[in-house]
């Protein structure tokens, strides 16, 4: 489960410092129980809508239930966050 305040803090931190590998490393250290993935938004299925938006990224939820990672839209089922960078064209 990922708490709403955790989601808000992650978005605020990434908005503050920008999205990149160093930021993902810092997030993993700050929230060791949460799995963080960084990708481009074009790598996320177009049918999915982000659960949160930062300045230049969307946040998607993933769940590791049943030993298979899958996107979810439920915070209570989420075990990780996908931070998807938007291209400058969006």
Helices and strands as residue ranges (DSSP letters): H 4-17, H 21-30, E 35-40, G 41-43, E 52-53, E 57-63, G 65-67, E 70-72, G 75-77, E 80-85
